[in-house]
Structures are given as structure tokens and as C-alpha cells.
Amino acid sequence: MRTYRYKVQTSAFGLFLGIGAEVHRSQDPPAIGHRAGTRVWLDASNITDTFRGKPLLLNEHEIDWLLAGLRTVADEIESIETTGHILITVRALEIVETDYDEVALAPAVAEWAAAEFGLAPGRGRITRDTGTGRYRLEWNA
């Protein structure tokens, strides 16, 4: 299992999220998971909160953020992994509530995949709207 720690630190805000995941390859589509590409799938059904050592159940929005991140790299993964289906199973998240927002899941999983599959890093950038306090994710072209 590879672990990637996504960090953003500015004078206005900080975000931290660690993600641990592994890759499973098979000729057939997986029995569980969400499709992120033609042959790339996400399984986030059995995650451990590594700070608390307890199971962590993600909500629908958090799953959507993970899928958004994987979709940005799915074509590149499929060009490298030319046979069969690729299931990315998220096993662990390191979440510090004071430095967490679900938007960080997208670039964190994209950067995890970049490290795992040898892709170029630096996929997305998170900024914070000072007026609303909301985080925004901008993907690099």
C-alpha cells in the first residue's frame, strides 16, 4: 500500500490529508466499486481512519471528490496499464479535522495515482475564497 500526504500551507489556510491505497488488476470488471474511467475503478468501502484506528465511512460527496480526482488521471493510467481493469482501493485516510475539507480528496488521490503510476505530479491547486471561506479546486491543464 502506497501512502501519499497532500498538504497545502498558505498564509490564509492549511489543508492536510493522507491517503493510503493499493492497486488490484484483473481481466474482469470488479464486483464492487465506482467507475472512474473505461477500465479504472474506485473502491472506498473499507477505509480506516489512521489517526483514530477506526473504520471510516465516507459520504456521497467525499466519494464524488475521490472520483473527480481519479477521473483526471484515468486516461493516463489506462495508457500505461494496457490490459484488464484497474481497481484502486483506498484503505486509509489520515484526517485532521481542523485541516480537512473534502475538496482535498480530489487532488490527494490524483497525486497518489501520479506517484503510483509514474505520472507527472501537480494536478490541481486549491484556493480559498476570502469572502465566502469556501475552498475551490482548479485543475491544471
Buried (B, 14 or more C-beta within 10 A) or exposed (E): EEBBEBEBEEEEBEBBBBBBBBBBEEEEEBEEBBBBBEBBBBBBEEBBBBBEEEEBEBEEEBBBBBBBBBBBBBEBBBEEBEEEBBBBBBBBBBBEEEBBBBBBBBBBBBBBBBEBBEBEEEBBEBBBEEEEEEBEBEBEE
